[in-house]
């Protein structure tokens, strides 16, 4: 808004200055020194009205810079009128273009300015302005002075236009970069939501599937316990799904801080939650042997604990999907200064699955992204001992 107001003020000043300059030149052209009277010719009158038209056209110099400059060149080149309108129009042209037309326009404005200055310098000494600077008598000095002054007068709008054009280009570039950063932020948030959905729902639904299969062959008290686990897991999965839908619908859930009245982000899992994760997997029928050796587990950074938890969770989810019935060896070791090592190993199935599980590979990709985010490293794949191993090292520091 402020820039728009400034442009309006500059336009009014430029038009007014060009009108005043045209009036002065018109008066000087019709001045009769013998009688000190004013007697304009039809040619000077036509030049005067052409100069007024050029001054008015400056209002559209930013919209049609080429057309306005062409009109502004007519008074000085054809009628030896003033070239002020052409100089103003040149600034608008150079702010818009960086091609051959800019240089052609600059040369034409320079010629028009020099021609107008030369004509003004050789008028009667009482009405000349340029003559006060370059000399009132025709000479080589006057000619060189006229050409030099014309260079300076042309260079000023040329420089102003180039600077303004660079500023506009930088503003456009910054706007595009800001838009790109916003899009990258949105994409990162969508990726984070998808990763949370995969990690949380994938694990619980895998446990649900395992329990449902157990119900088909179970009888007696074990059936009641399995049904209870299925019901609990299904309820938790629905709560997680409802939360994720809230994020996708109106941004509530992940990433909100509660200070603006929205739902606060639920606490993320930590290292202390890994035993409960293993216990739930055991209840679902997954054989898990776990070793946890931690120094100052309570002082572990939150992001470190969440990453380690998700690695174990996703690894056990993959075991349930791709190697049902296999036992898992889970090892979590480390402390400050040494970092945290997370290892999950399971035997490979005797017969590979007939097809690829939907979404297979996305969980390992998510693990890699999480580990890379905090500066760790991870490897996952079959080993020579016919096992599948996920091994990650995470730096124990401030994240």
JONOR-V337203 format. One record per pair of residues at least 12 apart in sequence whose ideal C-beta (glycine too) atoms are under 10 Angstrom apart, sorted by the first residue. I is the first residue (numbers start at 1). GAP is how many residues later the second one is. D is the distance in Angstrom with one decimal. If there is no record, write none. Layout:
i	gap	d
I	GAP	D
I	GAP	D
//
This chain:
i	gap	d
3	168	10.0
7	55	7.8
8	51	9.6
10	48	9.8
10	78	9.2
11	47	6.6
11	48	5.8
11	49	9.5
11	50	8.0
11	51	8.9
11	77	9.3
12	46	9.9
12	47	9.1
13	75	9.8
14	41	7.9
14	44	5.4
14	45	9.0
14	47	8.3
14	70	8.3
14	71	8.1
14	73	9.6
14	74	4.9
14	75	9.4
14	77	9.2
14	78	9.8
15	37	9.6
15	39	9.8
15	40	5.1
15	41	6.6
15	42	9.1
15	43	5.4
15	44	6.7
15	46	10.0
15	70	8.7
15	73	8.8
16	39	8.3
17	38	8.3
17	41	9.7
17	65	9.8
17	67	6.3
17	68	9.1
17	71	8.2
18	33	7.1
18	34	8.2
18	36	7.0
18	37	3.5
18	38	8.7
18	39	9.7
18	40	6.6
18	54	8.5
18	57	9.6
18	64	7.5
18	65	9.8
18	66	5.0
18	67	4.5
18	68	9.5
18	69	9.3
18	70	6.9
18	71	9.8
19	32	8.1
19	33	6.2
19	35	9.9
19	36	5.0
19	37	8.4
19	65	9.6
19	66	9.4
20	35	9.2
20	62	9.5
20	64	9.1
21	30	7.8
21	34	8.3
21	60	8.6
21	61	4.4
21	62	8.9
21	63	4.7
21	64	8.2
21	95	9.8
21	108	9.6
22	25	8.4
22	26	5.8
22	27	8.8
22	28	8.7
22	29	3.6
22	30	5.8
22	31	9.7
22	32	8.2
22	33	6.5
22	53	7.4
22	59	6.4
22	60	6.0
22	62	8.2
22	63	8.1
23	25	7.6
23	28	8.8
23	29	8.7
23	59	9.6
24	58	7.6
24	96	9.4
24	103	8.4
24	105	7.8
25	19	8.4
25	22	7.9
25	23	7.6
25	26	7.3
25	50	8.5
25	51	9.4
25	54	8.9
25	55	8.3
25	56	5.2
25	57	4.7
25	58	9.8
25	59	9.4
25	91	8.0
25	94	8.8
25	95	7.3
25	98	9.3
25	102	9.4
25	104	9.3
26	12	9.3
26	14	6.6
26	18	6.1
26	19	7.5
26	21	7.3
26	22	4.0
26	23	9.1
26	25	7.6
26	26	9.3
26	53	9.6
26	55	7.7
26	56	9.2
27	13	8.3
27	17	9.6
27	21	9.2
27	100	7.4
28	16	9.3
28	54	9.8
28	91	9.5
28	92	7.2
28	95	5.5
28	96	7.8
28	98	9.1
28	99	4.1
28	100	7.4
28	101	8.4
29	12	7.6
29	14	8.6
29	15	4.1
29	16	9.2
29	18	7.5
29	19	8.2
29	50	8.6
29	51	7.9
29	52	8.1
29	90	8.8
29	91	9.6
29	94	7.8
29	98	8.8
30	14	5.8
30	15	8.4
30	18	9.1
30	97	9.8
31	92	7.8
31	93	6.3
31	95	7.5
31	96	5.1
32	92	9.0
33	90	9.4
33	91	4.7
33	92	8.7
33	93	6.5
33	94	8.2
34	90	9.9
36	88	10.0
36	90	8.3
43	35	9.5
43	36	6.8
43	37	9.5
44	35	7.0
44	36	8.9
44	37	8.2
45	34	9.6
46	29	9.5
46	32	8.9
46	33	6.7
46	35	9.7
47	27	8.7
47	28	5.6
47	29	9.0
47	31	7.2
47	32	2.7
47	33	7.3
47	34	4.5
47	35	9.5
48	27	8.4
48	31	8.1
48	33	7.1
49	26	9.3
49	30	9.8
50	21	8.2
50	22	9.6
50	24	5.5
50	25	4.8
50	26	9.9
50	28	7.6
50	29	6.4
50	31	7.1
50	35	9.8
51	21	8.8
51	23	8.6
51	24	4.2
51	25	8.5
51	28	7.6
51	30	4.7
51	31	6.4
51	32	9.6
51	33	8.8
51	34	6.8
52	23	9.1
52	29	10.0
52	33	9.4
53	18	6.9
53	19	9.3
53	21	8.7
53	22	8.6
53	32	9.2
54	14	7.9
54	15	9.5
54	16	9.7
54	17	5.3
54	18	4.3
54	19	8.4
54	20	6.9
54	21	5.7
54	22	9.2
54	27	8.7
54	28	9.4
54	29	9.7
54	30	9.1
54	31	4.1
54	32	7.6
54	34	9.4
54	35	8.0
55	17	8.4
55	20	9.3
55	27	9.6
55	29	8.2
55	30	5.3
55	33	8.8
56	12	10.0
56	15	9.6
56	29	9.3
57	12	9.4
57	13	9.6
57	14	5.2
57	15	6.9
57	28	7.7
57	32	8.0
58	13	9.5
58	14	7.5
58	26	9.7
58	27	6.1
58	30	5.7
58	31	6.6
58	34	8.1
60	32	9.3
61	24	9.1
61	27	6.8
61	28	5.2
61	29	9.4
61	30	8.1
61	31	3.9
61	32	8.0
61	34	9.4
61	35	9.5
62	29	9.9
62	30	5.3
62	31	9.7
62	33	7.6
62	34	7.5
62	102	9.8
63	29	9.1
63	33	9.8
64	25	9.9
64	28	9.2
64	32	9.8
65	24	6.7
65	25	8.8
65	26	9.1
65	27	4.5
65	28	4.2
65	29	8.6
65	30	7.7
65	31	5.1
65	32	7.4
65	36	9.4
65	37	9.7
65	40	8.6
65	96	9.1
66	23	9.2
66	26	9.6
66	27	6.7
66	30	8.5
66	31	8.1
66	35	6.8
66	39	7.8
67	22	9.3
68	17	8.4
68	18	9.4
68	20	8.9
68	21	4.8
68	22	9.9
68	24	6.9
68	25	8.1
69	16	9.1
69	17	6.7
69	18	9.9
69	19	9.4
69	20	4.1
69	21	6.4
69	22	9.9
69	23	7.6
69	24	5.2
69	25	9.9
69	32	9.3
69	35	10.0
69	36	5.5
69	39	8.0
69	40	7.5
70	16	9.5
70	19	8.6
70	23	9.9
70	35	8.8
70	38	9.0
71	14	8.2
71	15	9.1
71	18	8.1
72	12	8.7
72	13	4.1
72	14	4.1
72	15	8.3
72	16	7.5
72	17	4.4
72	18	8.4
72	20	9.9
72	21	10.0
72	36	10.0
72	37	8.4
72	40	8.4
73	12	8.8
73	13	5.2
73	16	8.2
73	17	9.5
73	32	8.5
73	35	5.7
73	36	7.0
73	38	8.9
73	39	5.4
74	12	9.0
74	38	9.1
75	37	8.4
75	41	8.4
76	32	9.7
76	33	8.8
76	35	8.7
76	36	3.9
76	37	7.0
76	38	9.3
76	39	6.0
76	40	4.3
76	41	9.3
76	43	8.5
77	31	7.8
77	32	9.9
77	34	7.4
77	35	5.1
77	38	6.6
77	39	8.7
78	34	9.6
79	37	9.5
79	40	9.5
80	32	9.6
80	35	6.6
80	36	6.3
80	38	8.6
80	39	4.1
80	40	8.4
80	43	9.9
81	31	9.5
81	34	10.0
81	35	6.8
81	38	8.6
81	39	9.8
82	30	9.6
82	31	9.3
82	34	5.7
82	35	9.5
82	37	9.6
82	38	8.0
82	47	9.8
83	26	7.0
83	27	9.3
83	28	9.3
83	29	4.7
83	30	4.4
83	31	8.7
83	32	7.8
83	33	4.3
83	34	7.9
83	37	10.0
83	67	8.7
83	70	8.0
83	71	9.1
84	29	9.0
84	32	8.7
84	69	9.1
84	73	10.0
85	27	9.9
86	19	8.9
86	22	7.9
86	23	4.9
86	24	9.7
86	25	9.9
86	26	5.3
86	27	7.1
86	30	8.7
86	68	9.3
86	71	9.0
87	22	6.3
87	23	9.8
87	25	8.8
87	26	6.6
87	29	10.0
87	66	6.3
87	67	7.0
87	69	7.6
87	70	4.8
87	71	9.1
87	73	9.9
88	21	9.9
88	69	6.6
88	72	9.7
88	73	9.9
89	16	8.3
89	20	7.9
89	68	8.3
89	72	9.7
90	12	8.8
90	15	6.0
90	16	6.5
90	18	8.9
90	19	4.6
90	20	9.1
90	22	9.7
90	23	9.4
90	63	10.0
90	64	7.1
90	66	9.4
90	67	4.6
90	68	6.3
90	70	9.1
90	71	6.6
91	18	9.9
91	65	8.3
91	66	3.8
91	67	7.4
91	68	8.7
91	69	4.8
91	70	4.1
91	71	9.0
91	72	9.6
91	73	7.4
91	74	9.7
92	65	8.6
92	68	9.6
92	69	6.7
92	72	8.7
92	73	9.8
93	12	5.2
93	13	8.4
93	16	8.8
93	64	9.0
93	65	9.3
93	68	6.6
93	72	9.7
94	12	7.3
94	15	9.9
94	63	7.3
94	64	5.5
94	65	8.4
94	66	7.9
94	67	2.9
94	68	5.4
94	69	9.2
94	70	8.2
94	71	6.4
95	62	9.6
95	65	8.0
95	66	4.3
95	67	7.5
95	68	8.4
95	69	4.3
95	70	4.2
95	71	8.9
95	72	8.8
95	73	6.8
95	74	9.8
96	65	8.1
96	68	9.4
96	69	6.7
96	72	8.7
97	64	9.1
97	68	8.1
98	64	8.2
98	67	7.0
98	68	9.6
98	71	9.1
102	56	8.5
102	59	8.3
102	60	8.8
102	63	9.4
103	55	9.7
105	53	9.3
105	56	9.9
106	48	6.4
106	49	9.0
106	51	9.0
106	52	5.7
106	55	9.4
107	47	8.9
108	46	9.9
109	41	9.1
109	44	8.9
109	45	5.6
109	48	7.8
109	49	8.3
110	37	8.9
110	40	5.7
110	41	6.9
110	43	8.4
110	44	4.4
110	45	9.0
110	48	9.2
111	39	8.2
111	43	9.4
112	38	8.9
112	42	9.2
113	33	9.2
113	34	9.8
113	36	8.3
113	37	4.4
113	38	8.8
113	39	9.6
113	40	5.3
113	41	5.7
113	44	9.9
114	29	9.4
114	32	5.8
114	33	5.8
114	34	9.5
114	35	8.2
114	36	3.7
114	37	8.4
114	39	8.9
114	40	8.6
115	31	9.0
115	35	8.5
116	14	8.3
116	30	9.6
116	34	8.6
116	37	9.7
117	12	9.0
117	13	4.6
117	14	9.5
117	16	8.6
117	17	7.1
117	25	9.8
117	28	8.8
117	29	4.9
117	30	8.7
117	32	6.0
117	33	5.8
117	36	7.9
118	12	7.7
118	16	8.5
118	20	8.9
118	24	8.1
118	25	7.6
118	27	9.9
118	28	5.0
118	29	8.8
118	32	8.6
119	27	9.7
120	12	9.9
120	13	9.9
120	14	9.4
120	26	9.3
121	12	8.0
121	13	5.3
121	14	6.8
121	15	6.9
121	16	9.0
121	17	8.1
121	21	6.1
121	22	9.3
121	24	8.2
121	25	6.2
121	28	9.4
122	12	10.0
122	13	9.7
122	14	8.0
122	15	8.4
122	16	6.0
122	20	8.1
122	24	9.6
123	13	8.8
124	12	9.0
125	12	9.2
130	12	9.1
130	15	8.7
130	16	7.1
130	19	7.3
130	20	9.8
131	14	9.9
131	15	9.9
133	12	6.7
133	13	8.8
133	15	9.7
133	16	6.3
134	12	5.0
134	13	9.1
134	14	8.1
134	15	6.2
134	16	9.8
189	58	8.6
189	62	8.9
189	65	7.9
189	66	6.7
190	57	9.5
190	58	8.5
191	175	8.9
191	178	7.7
192	55	9.5
192	62	6.8
192	63	7.8
192	174	9.7
192	177	9.2
192	178	9.9
193	50	10.0
193	51	6.4
193	54	5.4
193	55	6.9
193	60	8.4
193	61	6.0
193	62	8.8
194	50	9.0
194	54	9.8
194	168	8.2
194	172	8.3
195	115	8.4
195	119	9.7
195	167	8.4
195	168	9.0
195	170	8.8
195	171	4.5
195	172	9.4
195	174	7.0
195	175	7.6
196	44	8.5
196	47	9.0
196	48	7.1
196	51	8.6
196	57	9.1
196	58	6.3
196	72	9.3
196	114	9.0
196	170	9.1
197	43	7.8
197	44	8.0
197	46	9.4
197	47	5.0
197	48	9.8
197	50	9.0
197	51	9.3
197	57	9.8
198	112	9.8
198	116	8.0
198	119	8.8
198	161	7.0
198	164	5.8
198	165	6.0
198	167	9.3
198	168	6.0
199	41	9.9
199	70	9.6
199	107	9.9
199	110	9.1
199	111	5.2
199	112	9.7
199	114	6.0
199	115	5.9
199	118	7.9
199	164	7.3
199	167	6.5
199	168	9.0
199	171	9.0
200	36	8.7
200	37	8.2
200	39	9.8
200	40	4.9
200	41	9.1
200	43	8.9
200	44	8.2
200	69	9.4
200	110	9.0
200	113	8.1
200	117	9.9
201	35	9.4
201	36	5.8
201	37	9.7
201	39	5.5
201	40	6.3
201	43	7.6
201	116	9.8
202	35	9.8
202	111	8.6
202	112	7.5
202	115	5.1
202	116	9.1
202	118	9.4
202	119	8.3
202	157	7.4
202	160	8.7
202	161	6.6
202	164	9.6
203	30	9.5
203	34	9.4
203	37	9.9
203	74	8.3
203	77	8.9
203	78	8.6
203	81	10.0
203	107	9.3
203	109	9.7
203	110	5.0
203	111	7.2
203	112	9.8
203	113	6.9
203	114	4.4
203	115	9.6
203	117	8.1
203	160	9.2
204	28	9.5
204	29	5.2
204	30	8.3
204	31	9.8
204	32	5.8
204	33	4.6
204	34	9.7
204	35	9.9
204	36	7.1
204	37	9.7
204	76	8.7
204	80	9.6
204	109	9.5
204	113	8.9
205	28	7.9
205	29	8.8
205	32	5.9
205	35	9.7
205	36	9.7
205	112	8.8
205	115	9.5
205	116	10.0
206	27	9.5
206	75	9.4
206	78	8.3
206	80	9.2
206	110	8.1
206	111	4.9
206	112	8.6
206	113	8.8
206	114	4.1
206	115	6.0
206	118	9.4
206	151	9.8
207	22	7.6
207	23	8.7
207	25	9.7
207	26	5.3
207	27	9.9
207	29	9.6
207	30	9.1
207	73	6.8
207	74	7.0
207	76	8.2
207	77	4.2
207	78	8.7
207	79	8.0
207	109	8.9
207	110	8.5
207	113	7.0
208	21	8.5
208	22	6.0
208	23	9.6
208	24	9.6
208	25	4.7
208	26	5.9
208	28	9.4
208	29	6.7
208	76	8.3
209	21	9.6
209	24	9.6
209	75	9.2
209	111	7.4
209	112	8.6
209	115	9.1
210	16	9.4
210	19	9.3
210	20	9.5
210	23	9.5
210	71	9.1
210	73	10.0
210	74	4.9
210	75	5.5
210	76	7.1
210	110	5.7
210	111	9.8
210	114	7.1
210	115	9.6
211	14	9.4
211	15	5.2
211	16	8.0
211	17	9.3
211	18	5.1
211	19	4.5
211	20	9.4
211	21	9.6
211	22	6.8
211	23	9.4
211	72	8.5
211	73	5.6
211	74	7.3
212	14	8.5
212	15	9.6
212	18	6.2
212	21	9.8
212	22	9.6
213	13	9.5
213	72	8.6
213	111	8.2
214	12	4.9
214	13	9.6
214	15	8.8
214	16	8.8
214	70	8.2
214	71	5.9
215	12	6.4
215	14	9.6
215	15	6.9
225	58	8.0
226	57	8.9
226	58	8.7
226	59	8.4
228	55	9.5
229	51	8.3
229	54	5.6
229	55	6.4
229	56	9.3
230	54	9.2
232	48	9.1
232	51	9.4
233	47	8.1
233	50	9.4
233	51	7.8
236	44	9.7
239	27	9.7
240	13	9.9
240	26	9.5
243	20	8.5
243	22	9.8
243	23	7.4
246	16	9.6
246	17	7.5
247	16	9.9
247	18	10.0
250	12	8.5
252	12	9.6
252	13	9.5
253	12	6.9
253	13	7.7
254	12	8.5
254	14	9.7
267	35	9.0
267	39	9.7
268	34	6.6
268	35	8.3
268	37	7.8
268	38	4.4
268	39	9.7
268	41	8.1
268	42	9.2
269	33	9.7
269	36	7.0
269	37	5.8
269	38	9.8
269	39	9.0
269	40	4.0
269	41	7.5
269	43	9.6
269	44	7.9
270	27	8.5
270	28	9.1
270	30	7.1
270	31	9.5
270	32	6.6
270	33	9.8
270	34	8.7
270	35	3.5
270	36	6.7
270	38	8.5
270	39	6.7
271	21	8.1
271	23	6.4
271	26	5.0
271	27	8.5
271	29	5.3
271	30	9.9
271	31	9.8
271	33	7.7
271	34	4.3
271	35	9.1
271	36	9.9
271	37	6.0
271	38	7.1
271	41	9.9
271	61	7.2
271	63	9.6
271	69	8.1
271	71	10.0
272	22	9.6
272	25	6.7
272	26	7.6
272	28	8.9
272	33	7.5
272	37	9.2
273	32	7.8
273	33	9.2
273	35	9.8
273	36	5.8
273	39	9.7
273	40	9.5
274	16	7.8
274	18	6.7
274	20	9.6
274	23	9.6
274	31	8.5
274	34	7.0
274	35	5.8
274	37	9.8
274	38	5.8
274	39	8.7
274	56	8.0
274	58	6.3
274	68	9.2
275	15	7.4
275	17	7.2
275	57	9.9
276	33	9.9
277	13	9.5
277	32	6.7
277	33	9.9
277	35	6.2
277	36	5.9
277	39	7.6
277	53	9.3
278	12	5.0
278	14	9.0
278	34	7.6
278	35	9.9
278	38	8.0
278	50	8.8
278	52	6.5
278	54	9.9
280	33	9.9
280	36	9.4
281	31	9.2
281	32	8.9
281	35	5.2
281	36	9.3
281	38	8.8
281	39	8.1
281	47	7.8
281	49	9.2
284	32	9.4
284	36	7.8
285	35	9.0
285	39	9.0
285	40	8.5
286	30	6.4
286	31	9.9
286	33	6.7
286	34	6.3
286	37	10.0
286	38	8.7
286	39	8.8
286	40	8.4
286	41	7.8
286	42	6.6
286	60	9.4
287	32	9.5
287	38	8.3
287	39	7.6
287	40	3.6
287	41	6.8
287	42	9.7
287	59	9.3
288	24	9.4
288	28	7.2
288	31	9.0
288	39	7.0
288	40	4.9
288	41	8.0
288	42	6.0
288	56	9.3
288	58	9.5
289	38	6.8
289	39	7.2
289	40	5.2
289	41	7.0
289	42	9.0
289	56	9.7
290	22	8.7
290	38	8.5
290	39	8.1
290	40	4.4
290	41	7.6
290	42	7.7
290	54	9.7
291	38	8.0
291	39	7.1
291	40	4.7
291	41	7.3
291	42	7.3
291	52	9.0
292	38	8.2
292	39	7.9
292	40	4.8
292	41	7.7
293	38	8.2
293	39	7.5
293	40	4.6
293	41	7.9
293	42	8.6
293	48	9.6
294	14	9.7
294	38	6.8
294	39	7.2
294	40	6.5
294	41	6.2
294	46	7.9
294	102	9.8
295	38	9.2
295	39	7.3
295	40	2.8
295	41	6.7
295	42	8.7
295	43	7.9
295	101	9.1
296	38	9.9
296	39	5.8
296	40	5.9
296	100	8.9
297	35	9.3
297	37	9.4
297	38	8.2
297	43	9.7
299	36	9.1
299	37	7.1
299	97	9.1
300	34	8.9
300	35	8.6
300	36	8.4
300	40	7.5
300	94	9.6
300	96	6.8
301	35	10.0
301	39	9.8
301	73	8.3
301	93	9.4
301	94	9.3
301	95	7.4
301	96	6.9
301	97	6.1
301	98	4.9
302	97	7.7
303	67	8.8
303	70	7.9
303	71	5.8
303	91	9.2
303	95	9.3
303	96	4.0
304	30	9.3
304	35	9.1
304	36	6.2
304	70	6.6
304	72	8.9
304	90	5.6
304	91	7.9
304	92	6.3
304	93	8.1
304	94	9.5
304	95	6.2
305	35	8.9
305	89	9.6
306	64	8.1
306	68	9.5
306	93	9.6
307	33	8.7
307	35	8.5
307	60	8.5
307	63	4.8
307	64	6.5
307	66	7.7
307	67	6.0
307	69	7.6
307	71	9.8
307	85	8.1
307	87	6.0
307	92	8.6
308	24	6.3
308	26	9.0
308	32	5.9
308	33	9.4
308	34	5.2
308	62	9.4
308	63	9.7
308	68	9.8
308	84	7.9
308	86	6.4
309	23	9.5
309	33	9.3
310	32	9.8
310	53	9.3
310	56	7.6
310	57	7.0
310	60	6.0
310	61	9.6
311	19	9.8
311	21	9.1
311	29	9.8
311	31	4.9
311	32	9.3
311	33	7.2
311	52	10.0
311	55	9.7
311	56	5.6
311	59	7.4
311	60	7.5
311	65	9.7
311	67	7.6
311	69	9.6
311	79	6.7
311	80	9.5
311	81	5.4
311	83	8.5
312	16	9.1
312	18	5.9
312	19	9.7
312	20	7.2
312	30	6.5
312	31	9.6
312	32	6.1
312	78	8.8
312	80	9.8
313	31	9.7
313	50	9.2
313	54	9.7
314	30	8.9
314	48	9.6
314	49	4.5
314	50	7.4
314	52	6.8
314	53	5.6
314	56	9.2
314	66	9.7
314	76	8.1
315	13	7.3
315	15	7.7
315	27	8.5
315	28	9.1
315	29	3.6
315	30	8.9
315	31	8.0
315	48	8.5
315	49	9.1
315	52	8.0
315	65	8.3
315	73	8.9
315	74	9.2
315	75	4.7
315	77	9.5
316	12	6.0
316	14	7.8
316	28	7.1
316	30	8.7
316	74	10.0
317	46	6.4
318	26	8.8
318	28	8.5
318	39	8.7
318	42	8.4
318	43	9.8
318	45	6.1
318	46	7.6
318	49	9.7
318	62	8.9
318	70	7.9
318	72	8.1
319	25	7.9
319	26	9.7
319	27	4.8
319	28	9.5
319	30	9.8
319	69	8.0
319	71	9.8
321	32	8.6
321	36	5.0
321	37	9.5
321	38	9.1
321	39	7.5
321	42	8.8
322	24	9.0
322	26	8.8
322	27	6.9
322	30	8.7
322	31	6.4
322	34	9.5
322	35	6.5
322	38	7.6
322	66	7.9
323	23	5.5
323	24	6.9
323	25	6.7
323	26	4.7
323	27	9.5
323	29	10.0
323	30	9.1
323	64	9.7
323	65	7.1
324	25	7.9
324	29	9.5
325	22	9.5
325	24	8.1
325	25	9.9
326	19	10.0
326	20	4.7
326	21	5.0
326	22	8.0
326	23	6.7
326	24	9.7
326	61	9.2
326	62	8.8
327	18	9.5
327	19	6.7
327	20	7.2
328	16	6.0
328	17	7.1
328	18	4.7
328	19	9.2
328	60	9.8
329	14	7.6
329	15	7.1
329	16	4.5
329	17	7.2
329	18	9.5
329	58	8.6
329	60	9.0
330	12	8.2
330	13	7.4
330	14	5.3
330	15	8.2
330	16	9.5
330	60	9.8
331	12	4.4
331	13	7.7
331	14	8.1
331	60	9.2
332	12	9.3
334	59	8.4
334	60	7.8
334	61	9.8
334	62	6.2
335	61	6.6
336	60	5.1
336	61	8.2
337	58	10.0
337	59	6.9
337	60	9.3
338	55	9.6
338	57	9.6
338	58	6.9
339	36	9.8
339	37	7.6
339	53	10.0
339	54	5.6
339	55	6.0
339	56	5.2
339	57	5.1
339	58	8.5
340	34	10.0
340	36	8.2
340	52	8.2
340	53	7.2
340	54	4.5
340	55	8.0
340	56	5.6
341	35	9.8
341	50	7.5
341	51	7.3
341	52	5.4
341	53	7.9
342	25	9.7
342	29	9.2
342	34	9.2
342	36	8.6
342	48	7.7
342	49	7.4
342	50	4.7
342	51	7.9
342	52	7.0
343	46	6.8
343	47	7.1
343	48	4.9
343	49	7.7
343	50	9.6
344	36	9.1
344	44	8.7
344	45	7.3
344	46	4.7
344	47	8.1
344	48	9.0
345	38	7.8
345	40	8.7
345	42	5.2
345	43	7.2
345	44	4.6
345	45	7.7
345	46	8.4
346	41	6.4
346	42	5.6
346	43	8.2
346	44	9.1
347	38	8.6
347	39	6.5
347	40	5.5
347	41	7.8
348	34	6.2
348	35	8.8
348	37	9.2
348	38	5.0
348	39	6.2
348	40	5.6
349	37	9.8
349	39	9.2
350	36	9.4
363	17	9.6
363	27	10.0
364	14	8.6
364	16	5.3
364	17	9.1
364	26	7.7
367	13	7.1
367	23	7.2
367	25	7.2
368	12	8.1
368	24	9.1
370	22	8.9
370	24	9.2
371	21	5.4
371	22	8.3
371	23	6.6
371	24	10.0
373	26	8.2
374	20	6.1
374	21	6.6
374	22	9.9
374	23	8.5
374	25	5.0
375	18	9.9
375	19	8.1
375	20	5.2
375	22	8.1
375	24	8.1
376	16	6.0
376	17	5.4
376	18	4.1
376	19	6.0
376	20	9.9
377	14	9.0
377	15	7.1
377	16	5.6
377	17	8.7
377	18	9.6
378	12	7.2
378	13	7.0
378	14	4.0
378	15	7.7
378	16	8.7
379	12	5.3
379	13	7.7
379	14	9.4
380	12	8.5
//
